[in-house]
C-alpha cells in the first residue's frame, strides 16, 4: 500500500507537469487578449507560474526526490479546450474572445486549486510542515488569480451593459453615415461608447471598433448583451434557467460532464459541457442532467453563453459564472432600460 508521502509525490509530479504546460500556454493567451488588464494579468501570472515550478522543485527536495513529471492529462485537456476557444473566436467581437479566455483560465485555476489543496493536506498528514507551507503559498496565489479573473470579467460585463445609451442615441446617424463611410464603420458613433477592451497597449483606441448594447428580461435570471461592431452583431446571454441551458447544449450535441479527479467523496467535481470532437474529452466524465443541475444550483452558478458567432455561425462559447455576476448584469440592464424609458 502506498504511504501518504508516496501519494503526495505522485500528485506533485502531476502538478509539476501541469505548471510546465501552463508556462508554454500563457504567452499565447496574453498575445490574444484585447483588454489591457486581462493581458497584464496573463503576463504577470506567467512569472508567478515560473516561480511555482521552482517552488515545487524545492518541495521535491524536502521530500528527498528529484523533480520529475507525470503527464497531466487534465491540464492537457483544459489547455486544448482553451486553444479551441481561441480559434473559434478569432476575428469575433473582442469581449467574446476575452470572456472565452477568462473562462478557460478559470478552469485551469480551479484545477490547480484542487491539486494544490490536496497536496497541502497530504503534506500536513505526512508531518512535512515546511512542504505544506510552500504548497499553501502556491494555493493562495492560485486563489488570488481566480479572484482577479472574476473581477476583470465582471468589469468588462458592466462596461458592456453601460454602453447602450450612447450607442442607441447614435444608431440613426450610423445608418445614414455608413453608406458614406465606405469601411463599414459609422462616423456618427461617439468614441466614448467604445469598450475599454478595444484599446491598444499604448492606450489608444484599437483598430476594431466595438459597440455594445444590453437588455435584461424578467424571469429565469436571463440577461442579454448585444455587441455591434464593424457591421457584425453577436450577443451573449447569461441565464440560470435549467431548460434554456439544456436546450442550448443539446442543440450543439453537448452532454453534461465533470472534470475527472476534481471531486471528492460524494462530490462530482468541476462542471463542464462535453462537445462533439472536443480534443480533451479524456479528461471529462459524462454525468446526468439531474447531477449537473444539482451541482449547478448548489454552487449558485449561472451560465454565460453565446448563441451565434458574429459571422452568423453557431457558437459553443460558454462560461459558468457566479449568480452574483448574473444579478449584477441583470441590475445594470434594468437600470439602462429605466433610463431609456424616461427619455
C-alpha angles and dihedrals in degrees: 000000000000117000122231090255092053091052089048091054092050092051092047091053088055091051092045090058092043092054093048090051089051093051088060095044103046097071089058091053092048093051092049096049116105097188113082096218092048092049091050091048091055091046093050092046090054089063091044090052092051089053089049090055089054090047091054089051088053091052091049087055092052088053092050092246133126112239107262132165130228113200107264106213092178093061091041090057094046093050092046089054090049091052090050089054091051091053094044094051099038106130092012125118111304097238091053091053094045094046089048091054091047089052091052093045093050091051087055092048092050090050091052093045089056092047097047092043090056093047093049090052091048092048091053091048090051091052092247098138097166091050090048091053092051091049090047090055090056091044089056091050092052091050091051091049091053091050091050092052090051090049092051092047093051091047092052092048091050090051088050090052095047095054103072099084094060092041096050092046090055101038095092089056090046092056092049093044099045094079090055096042094069092198099072093253125115119235088199097069113096114237091229089075092063117114117253087234090067092069124105127231091269092055096252121127112272125239093253110075114210124194123187139200130177136193132178127214123207120242130039093035092270123163128178126201118190122202121202120188141141092354094309132113130198134156137207120209129201118202144159094194111124096206093049092049093048092047092050092050097044092050085063096043091249124151128205111258145164130221111257115246097017098099134069135208107326092000122102093201130216117009123231142158117244109216124195111268094016106157094213095055092122089070092056133077121202116238134180123268089244090057091045095052093042089059091038092058095038090057092043093238134167130193125239109197141163118223096198140010118246088258091057099257122128113273127214093192111135139154131187108225136175118270087240087068091049091050092047092054092043091052091049091050092049091050090052092048091052090049092052093048091052093057 
